[in-house]
């Protein structure tokens, strides 16, 4: 399990007011955290920064398989 102590969580600027959001913490060295904004004390996912960057790039470029 990755240590997310000190994580600064933020929502996407494209999030809506419906509360169906995820939050990302990308301020830590060597790990990017992801969690459900409705359950901030619940489970988290942790990604290697390169893997997160690859995912974000694919989403931005519509490169995900549908």
N, CA, C and O atoms as a Tinker XYZ file with bonds, in Angstrom:
   264  protein
     1  N      0.846000   -1.183000    0.000000    73     2
     2  CA     0.000000    0.000000    0.000000    64     1     3
     3  C      0.887000    1.240000    0.000000    63     2     4     5
     4  O      1.885000    1.292000    0.719000    81     3
     5  N      0.535000    2.216000   -0.785000    73     3     6
     6  CA     1.295000    3.457000   -0.881000    64     5     7
     7  C      0.907000    4.403000    0.246000    63     6     8     9
     8  O     -0.248000    4.441000    0.672000    81     7
     9  N      1.874000    5.158000    0.718000    73     7    10
    10  CA     1.638000    6.133000    1.774000    64     9    11
    11  C      1.153000    7.434000    1.145000    63    10    12    13
    12  O      1.895000    8.093000    0.417000    81    11
    13  N     -0.087000    7.797000    1.427000    73    11    14
    14  CA    -0.662000    9.022000    0.887000    64    13    15
    15  C     -0.749000   10.119000    1.954000    63    14    16    17
    16  O     -1.503000   11.081000    1.806000    81    15
    17  N      0.035000    9.961000    3.035000    73    15    18
    18  CA     0.099000   10.989000    4.064000    64    17    19
    19  C      0.619000   12.279000    3.439000    63    18    20    21
    20  O      1.627000   12.273000    2.733000    81    19
    21  N     -0.062000   13.362000    3.700000    73    19    22
    22  CA     0.330000   14.647000    3.136000    64    21    23
    23  C     -0.277000   14.936000    1.780000    63    22    24    25
    24  O      0.019000   15.963000    1.170000    81    23
    25  N     -1.125000   14.039000    1.302000    73    23    26
    26  CA    -1.761000   14.238000   -0.003000    64    25    27
    27  C     -2.643000   15.485000    0.021000    63    26    28    29
    28  O     -3.378000   15.726000    0.978000    81    27
    29  N     -2.555000   16.258000   -1.035000    73    27    30
    30  CA    -3.436000   17.405000   -1.231000    64    29    31
    31  C     -4.414000   17.011000   -2.332000    63    30    32    33
    32  O     -4.042000   16.905000   -3.501000    81    31
    33  N     -5.661000   16.799000   -1.947000    73    31    34
    34  CA    -6.683000   16.295000   -2.866000    64    33    35
    35  C     -7.371000   17.446000   -3.585000    63    34    36    37
    36  O     -7.647000   18.489000   -2.993000    81    35
    37  N     -7.646000   17.239000   -4.879000    73    35    38
    38  CA    -8.350000   18.251000   -5.660000    64    37    39
    39  C     -9.277000   17.570000   -6.658000    63    38    40    41
    40  O     -9.025000   16.456000   -7.118000    81    39
    41  N    -10.354000   18.273000   -6.974000    73    39    42
    42  CA   -11.293000   17.812000   -7.996000    64    41    43
    43  C    -10.934000   18.470000   -9.311000    63    42    44    45
    44  O    -10.286000   19.517000   -9.341000    81    43
    45  N    -11.351000   17.860000  -10.377000    73    43    46
    46  CA   -11.175000   18.438000  -11.700000    64    45    47
    47  C    -11.958000   19.742000  -11.796000    63    46    48    49
    48  O    -13.030000   19.879000  -11.207000    81    47
    49  N    -11.421000   20.678000  -12.532000    73    47    50
    50  CA   -12.144000   21.930000  -12.776000    64    49    51
    51  C    -13.397000   21.676000  -13.614000    63    50    52    53
    52  O    -14.257000   22.550000  -13.724000    81    51
    53  N    -13.501000   20.509000  -14.193000    73    51    54
    54  CA   -14.674000   20.154000  -15.002000    64    53    55
    55  C    -15.729000   19.391000  -14.216000    63    54    56    57
    56  O    -16.742000   18.973000  -14.777000    81    55
    57  N    -15.497000   19.205000  -12.921000    73    55    58
    58  CA   -16.474000   18.518000  -12.084000    64    57    59
    59  C    -17.744000   19.348000  -11.986000    63    58    60    61
    60  O    -17.705000   20.578000  -12.020000    81    59
    61  N    -18.874000   18.653000  -11.863000    73    59    62
    62  CA   -20.135000   19.368000  -11.714000    64    61    63
    63  C    -20.576000   19.347000  -10.255000    63    62    64    65
    64  O    -19.913000   18.744000   -9.410000    81    63
    65  N    -21.663000   19.989000   -9.967000    73    63    66
    66  CA   -22.156000   20.097000   -8.593000    64    65    67
    67  C    -22.897000   18.843000   -8.136000    63    66    68    69
    68  O    -23.369000   18.794000   -7.000000    81    67
    69  N    -23.008000   17.840000   -8.985000    73    67    70
    70  CA   -23.750000   16.634000   -8.647000    64    69    71
    71  C    -23.067000   15.720000   -7.656000    63    70    72    73
    72  O    -23.689000   14.781000   -7.160000    81    71
    73  N    -21.818000   15.964000   -7.355000    73    71    74
    74  CA   -21.103000   15.161000   -6.371000    64    73    75
    75  C    -20.571000   13.843000   -6.889000    63    74    76    77
    76  O    -20.040000   13.055000   -6.108000    81    75
    77  N    -20.692000   13.580000   -8.154000    73    75    78
    78  CA   -20.206000   12.340000   -8.756000    64    77    79
    79  C    -18.782000   12.559000   -9.261000    63    78    80    81
    80  O    -18.526000   12.506000  -10.464000    81    79
    81  N    -17.867000   12.803000   -8.340000    73    79    82
    82  CA   -16.521000   13.208000   -8.726000    64    81    83
    83  C    -15.459000   12.293000   -8.115000    63    82    84    85
    84  O    -15.702000   11.591000   -7.134000    81    83
    85  N    -14.316000   12.326000   -8.710000    73    83    86
    86  CA   -13.142000   11.731000   -8.102000    64    85    87
    87  C    -12.181000   12.865000   -7.776000    63    86    88    89
    88  O    -12.246000   13.941000   -8.370000    81    87
    89  N    -11.300000   12.610000   -6.835000    73    87    90
    90  CA   -10.270000   13.567000   -6.471000    64    89    91
    91  C     -8.917000   12.927000   -6.715000    63    90    92    93
    92  O     -8.744000   11.719000   -6.552000    81    91
    93  N     -7.975000   13.745000   -7.103000    73    91    94
    94  CA    -6.627000   13.267000   -7.376000    64    93    95
    95  C     -5.653000   14.028000   -6.471000    63    94    96    97
    96  O     -5.840000   15.209000   -6.182000    81    95
    97  N     -4.631000   13.331000   -6.044000    73    95    98
    98  CA    -3.542000   13.939000   -5.280000    64    97    99
    99  C     -2.257000   13.665000   -6.059000    63    98   100   101
   100  O     -1.789000   12.528000   -6.123000    81    99
   101  N     -1.699000   14.710000   -6.642000    73    99   102
   102  CA    -0.488000   14.531000   -7.440000    64   101   103
   103  C      0.678000   15.350000   -6.902000    63   102   104   105
   104  O      1.603000   15.696000   -7.637000    81   103
   105  N      0.620000   15.654000   -5.614000    73   103   106
   106  CA     1.670000   16.451000   -4.991000    64   105   107
   107  C      2.746000   15.616000   -4.300000    63   106   108   109
   108  O      3.711000   16.171000   -3.775000    81   107
   109  N      2.597000   14.316000   -4.292000    73   107   110
   110  CA     3.542000   13.443000   -3.597000    64   109   111
   111  C      4.587000   12.879000   -4.552000    63   110   112   113
   112  O      4.333000   12.701000   -5.743000    81   111
   113  N      5.731000   12.612000   -4.020000    73   111   114
   114  CA     6.809000   12.043000   -4.825000    64   113   115
   115  C      6.582000   10.551000   -5.048000    63   114   116   117
   116  O      6.446000    9.787000   -4.092000    81   115
   117  N      6.543000   10.146000   -6.301000    73   115   118
   118  CA     6.493000    8.727000   -6.633000    64   117   119
   119  C      5.132000    8.074000   -6.620000    63   118   120   121
   120  O      5.037000    6.869000   -6.856000    81   119
   121  N      4.060000    8.828000   -6.351000    73   119   122
   122  CA     2.729000    8.227000   -6.320000    64   121   123
   123  C      1.676000    9.288000   -6.630000    63   122   124   125
   124  O      1.814000   10.452000   -6.255000    81   123
   125  N      0.624000    8.860000   -7.323000    73   123   126
   126  CA    -0.548000    9.701000   -7.571000    64   125   127
   127  C     -1.735000    8.965000   -6.970000    63   126   128   129
   128  O     -1.979000    7.800000   -7.284000    81   127
   129  N     -2.478000    9.658000   -6.099000    73   127   130
   130  CA    -3.622000    9.047000   -5.438000    64   129   131
   131  C     -4.926000    9.432000   -6.112000    63   130   132   133
   132  O     -5.034000   10.490000   -6.731000    81   131
   133  N     -5.912000    8.561000   -5.984000    73   131   134
   134  CA    -7.235000    8.779000   -6.553000    64   133   135
   135  C     -8.254000    8.286000   -5.533000    63   134   136   137
   136  O     -8.082000    7.216000   -4.951000    81   135
   137  N     -9.323000    9.069000   -5.313000    73   135   138
   138  CA   -10.368000    8.650000   -4.370000    64   137   139
   139  C    -11.713000    9.220000   -4.802000    63   138   140   141
   140  O    -11.787000   10.125000   -5.633000    81   139
   141  N    -12.769000    8.670000   -4.220000    73   139   142
   142  CA   -14.141000    9.119000   -4.458000    64   141   143
   143  C    -14.391000   10.337000   -3.573000    63   142   144   145
   144  O    -14.214000   10.264000   -2.357000    81   143
   145  N    -14.798000   11.448000   -4.168000    73   143   146
   146  CA   -15.009000   12.672000   -3.386000    64   145   147
   147  C    -16.136000   12.541000   -2.369000    63   146   148   149
   148  O    -16.154000   13.264000   -1.373000    81   147
   149  N    -17.075000   11.629000   -2.606000    73   147   150
   150  CA   -18.178000   11.433000   -1.663000    64   149   151
   151  C    -17.750000   10.651000   -0.426000    63   150   152   153
   152  O    -18.463000   10.648000    0.577000    81   151
   153  N    -16.603000    9.993000   -0.483000    73   151   154
   154  CA   -16.130000    9.155000    0.618000    64   153   155
   155  C    -14.642000    9.415000    0.861000    63   154   156   157
   156  O    -13.814000    8.539000    0.611000    81   155
   157  N    -14.297000   10.614000    1.348000    73   155   158
   158  CA   -12.884000   10.970000    1.484000    64   157   159
   159  C    -12.098000   10.097000    2.458000    63   158   160   161
   160  O    -10.868000   10.065000    2.404000    81   159
   161  N    -12.790000    9.391000    3.346000    73   159   162
   162  CA   -12.099000    8.491000    4.270000    64   161   163
   163  C    -12.126000    7.048000    3.801000    63   162   164   165
   164  O    -11.647000    6.148000    4.491000    81   163
   165  N    -12.689000    6.837000    2.626000    73   163   166
   166  CA   -12.805000    5.491000    2.081000    64   165   167
   167  C    -11.536000    5.055000    1.376000    63   166   168   169
   168  O    -10.477000    5.655000    1.558000    81   167
   169  N    -11.646000    4.021000    0.580000    73   167   170
   170  CA   -10.470000    3.474000   -0.104000    64   169   171
   171  C     -9.900000    4.441000   -1.136000    63   170   172   173
   172  O    -10.595000    5.311000   -1.662000    81   171
   173  N     -8.627000    4.258000   -1.402000    73   171   174
   174  CA    -7.938000    5.055000   -2.421000    64   173   175
   175  C     -7.232000    4.119000   -3.389000    63   174   176   177
   176  O     -6.963000    2.959000   -3.076000    81   175
   177  N     -6.946000    4.636000   -4.542000    73   175   178
   178  CA    -6.112000    3.942000   -5.514000    64   177   179
   179  C     -4.812000    4.715000   -5.618000    63   178   180   181
   180  O     -4.795000    5.934000   -5.449000    81   179
   181  N     -3.730000    4.019000   -5.893000    73   179   182
   182  CA    -2.429000    4.666000   -6.052000    64   181   183
   183  C     -1.812000    4.214000   -7.366000    63   182   184   185
   184  O     -1.844000    3.034000   -7.714000    81   183
   185  N     -1.251000    5.176000   -8.087000    73   183   186
   186  CA    -0.664000    4.918000   -9.394000    64   185   187
   187  C      0.758000    5.444000   -9.449000    63   186   188   189
   188  O      1.101000    6.422000   -8.784000    81   187
   189  N      1.569000    4.792000  -10.240000    73   187   190
   190  CA     2.882000    5.340000  -10.559000    64   189   191
   191  C      2.641000    6.594000  -11.391000    63   190   192   193
   192  O      1.744000    6.598000  -12.234000    81   191
   193  N      3.414000    7.663000  -11.179000    73   191   194
   194  CA     3.186000    8.893000  -11.944000    64   193   195
   195  C      3.194000    8.699000  -13.460000    63   194   196   197
   196  O      2.396000    9.331000  -14.151000    81   195
   197  N      4.056000    7.859000  -13.992000    73   195   198
   198  CA     4.099000    7.642000  -15.445000    64   197   199
   199  C      2.821000    6.967000  -15.933000    63   198   200   201
   200  O      2.323000    7.280000  -17.014000    81   199
   201  N      2.296000    6.044000  -15.138000    73   199   202
   202  CA     1.050000    5.376000  -15.515000    64   201   203
   203  C     -0.120000    6.355000  -15.485000    63   202   204   205
   204  O     -0.987000    6.319000  -16.359000    81   203
   205  N     -0.142000    7.225000  -14.482000    73   203   206
   206  CA    -1.205000    8.229000  -14.401000    64   205   207
   207  C     -1.118000    9.191000  -15.590000    63   206   208   209
   208  O     -2.135000    9.520000  -16.200000    81   207
   209  N      0.082000    9.637000  -15.914000    73   207   210
   210  CA     0.281000   10.553000  -17.044000    64   209   211
   211  C     -0.167000    9.905000  -18.358000    63   210   212   213
   212  O     -0.758000   10.569000  -19.210000    81   211
   213  N      0.112000    8.624000  -18.518000    73   211   214
   214  CA    -0.306000    7.903000  -19.722000    64   213   215
   215  C     -1.831000    7.834000  -19.802000    63   214   216   217
   216  O     -2.410000    8.045000  -20.867000    81   215
   217  N     -2.472000    7.540000  -18.687000    73   215   218
   218  CA    -3.933000    7.485000  -18.637000    64   217   219
   219  C     -4.547000    8.846000  -18.971000    63   218   220   221
   220  O     -5.450000    8.931000  -19.803000    81   219
   221  N     -4.063000    9.903000  -18.330000    73   219   222
   222  CA    -4.600000   11.248000  -18.571000    64   221   223
   223  C     -4.416000   11.639000  -20.033000    63   222   224   225
   224  O     -5.320000   12.212000  -20.641000    81   223
   225  N     -3.270000   11.339000  -20.590000    73   223   226
   226  CA    -3.013000   11.648000  -22.000000    64   225   227
   227  C     -3.998000   10.907000  -22.906000    63   226   228   229
   228  O     -4.523000   11.482000  -23.859000    81   227
   229  N     -4.245000    9.642000  -22.610000    73   227   230
   230  CA    -5.183000    8.852000  -23.422000    64   229   231
   231  C     -6.590000    9.429000  -23.325000    63   230   232   233
   232  O     -7.300000    9.487000  -24.329000    81   231
   233  N     -7.005000    9.857000  -22.136000    73   231   234
   234  CA    -8.323000   10.446000  -21.983000    64   233   235
   235  C     -8.421000   11.746000  -22.768000    63   234   236   237
   236  O     -9.411000   11.985000  -23.459000    81   235
   237  N     -7.404000   12.579000  -22.663000    73   235   238
   238  CA    -7.419000   13.861000  -23.378000    64   237   239
   239  C     -7.448000   13.678000  -24.888000    63   238   240   241
   240  O     -8.033000   14.488000  -25.607000    81   239
   241  N     -6.821000   12.618000  -25.362000    73   239   242
   242  CA    -6.721000   12.381000  -26.812000    64   241   243
   243  C     -7.741000   11.360000  -27.302000    63   242   244   245
   244  O     -7.659000   10.893000  -28.438000    81   243
   245  N     -8.700000   11.012000  -26.449000    73   243   246
   246  CA    -9.735000   10.040000  -26.791000    64   245   247
   247  C     -9.114000    8.731000  -27.275000    63   246   248   249
   248  O     -9.611000    8.101000  -28.209000    81   247
   249  N     -8.030000    8.336000  -26.633000    73   247   250
   250  CA    -7.316000    7.143000  -27.046000    64   249   251
   251  C     -7.708000    5.884000  -26.289000    63   250   252   253
   252  O     -7.035000    4.860000  -26.404000    81   251
   253  N     -8.771000    5.944000  -25.529000    73   251   254
   254  CA    -9.224000    4.761000  -24.795000    64   253   255
   255  C    -10.124000    3.921000  -25.684000    63   254   256   257
   256  O    -10.867000    4.445000  -26.514000    81   255
   257  N    -10.048000    2.631000  -25.501000    73   255   258
   258  CA   -10.891000    1.708000  -26.268000    64   257   259
   259  C    -12.300000    1.776000  -25.703000    63   258   260   261
   260  O    -12.488000    1.707000  -24.489000    81   259
   261  N    -13.272000    1.910000  -26.561000    73   259   262
   262  CA   -14.670000    2.024000  -26.129000    64   261   263
   263  C    -15.320000    0.674000  -26.105000    63   262   264
   264  O    -16.498000    0.563000  -25.767000    81   263
